[in-house]
Amino acid sequence: MLIQKLICFLRGYLVIQADSCFPERFINICIRRNILLWDIKKLGDMRMRANISIRAFPLLREIARKTRTHIEIADKRGLPFFMHRYRKRRFAAAGLAVFLLMMWYFSTHVMGITVIGNERVSEAVITECMERFGVRLGVRLNSFDTDLLQNQMMTDLADIAWVGAALKGSRLYVEVRERLEPLARIDQNTPCNLVAEHDGVISGLEVREGQTLVKVNDAVTAGDLLVSGIMDSASQGMRYVHSFGDIYATTWYKKEGEYPLQYEEKIETGNVKKRYRAQILKCKVNFYFNGRPPYSVYEKIETKQEYSLPIDIFPSLFWSCDTYTEQQVVQKSRTEQETIEFAAQELKAQIESELPPDAEVRNIAVTHTASDQTVRVAVEYECRENIAKQSMIDKIDVLPYDIGEVQNNSETTQENPGQPAR
């Protein structure tokens, strides 16, 4: 019945009012002749109201004459009468058509993309990855599969461990889980070796399990075997163990650079200009005329904000602001001592950003070599740190050490034990 009413609305229908001494007879004859009447209402003993299609209305003339029924048209409803009523309002009709077209477009295309859960991986990297697989603002909702998109993004982005994509209305929500840094620890039931993680000179040994292959004052390089997970003895034979312990060494970190005595410095003049632009989907509108930078030397800061309605069917409005700050290049000079102090501070910051958290700084050496216009500065950190790193035992054909030599090293180590970690 609902479909029939919809069809009648599109074709148009009439609301009629019938006055008859025998309204029941009028209705029965209409039923026998397959004339559809709906929403029949009795308004009195001899009056009723009903709806009838435009095509069926002329068929009531013979029935009305036969049953002595007076029929009047109370109202005209449906799309044809609506169009006829507003036929002279062309702009309103055009606006309605545009509105309906926009609603269709908004409901069948991606109007916004929201990325949540990212910290290290920027939103720009994630959206660029999606664009490579054909998902961007304005694409049809049925042109991509969210499950396939998830698998493609996890394969393409190495720092992403899990991706969830879901459509809500016309907005695509992408939730990511970033990959955690792998721990260097190996399960305690798995045989392993201890190798050097950094170059250095051994200063202390605290081996709890495994065969020690180095002694105090030995120089090692990164990757050298320190403690073996293969032990062999005359009483127990060869066996694999999970090596663990602390191997402390003196390590060095060095940075150097060349710094001029005459240098250029950019100073802000105080002049600032802002340029705005709006974007909806792929349509951009610039609120400025000249696209060239306003200054020859400047610093540019771009800010972008997204404004969206609570209804996900409508596209987001992106409002961008480019702030240009004018700068002036000034020639400056500094003394040799000032250059050394500036370089040392900069190089120290670089080294400290690379130091392991458990490294103990023992000494900091700053050296320099001056020329006519430049000063070459070198900063070296002397540290004490645990350089032992666990390494899996993949394949062993022969023992990586000589039993007699190891026994001698063990005796020497017991006579000169290293200092425990602080």
C-alpha angles and dihedrals in degrees: 000000000000092000090049091053091049091052091048090051092053091047094039129244141209133236106219132192116209126195114194141145088228108034091161090060090051091053094046093053090050090052093049090051093048094246108154118227121175139177090031112186128183112225097179143329093299104019133076140165128217144158123247135175122255093244094051096048097082089055090066094070096081092041091049091051092047095049095035091240124160111217126195131179107240098179143355116222139172139066098299093055091044091053091045092050093054098033092120095051097082097160091052090050091048091049091050091050091050091047092052090047091050092048090051091050094045092050096049102042136059107267099176144007121212119191119196135174098038122128111151097024110068123230090241091060091050094048091047089053090052091049090055088061093047100260114128141124112303100024119130116267093231094050095084140036118230093211092053090046091054093053093046093050093048089051094047100043112062094191094055118088099179136011129193121190125184135167118227110181106312096333124094115217116201119190118188136189114205121225115258121232108264115249117238092222122110124207110273091235092058118089113239145158132234115237133181115267094192140018115267151115118276112247104165141012128206104167114171099175133012139042113298113225100177137055137203115296093022114138114227136180129214111288097024116140110251104168123017123218091211115085126184129185137162092244102043102022123215118337139165120237138180103252117214138158142095125287111190121200141171108249134184131214118191135186128174139176144168118247127188124228090218113053143160123246127190114224125188114242095201096248112128130177128185129203124194133201136173129213133193113180104314095337113104126188119193117206093206135067107214113062095192120100111269094226135041093223115032149137117236125206118184122200125185129190130186122217118190137167122242088249109083093210094077122077122248123253114226114203114194130190124193113199116200117196115192116230133192123214110229124189111228138176134205136190124255092255092050090050091051092049092048093047093046092052092049095046092046090055090052093050095045090053088060099042117110114248093245096048114123112212110223102172141000119207123192118191131173143186118205128208132173098285106005142048122212110211127190126189121194126187120204110204142172115221145149106264098178115121126178117242129187120246102233106171130353121192099164134006112277092224144035114256095218093049092048091052090053091048090050091052091049091049092051090051092048107030118185124246114269119248117273 
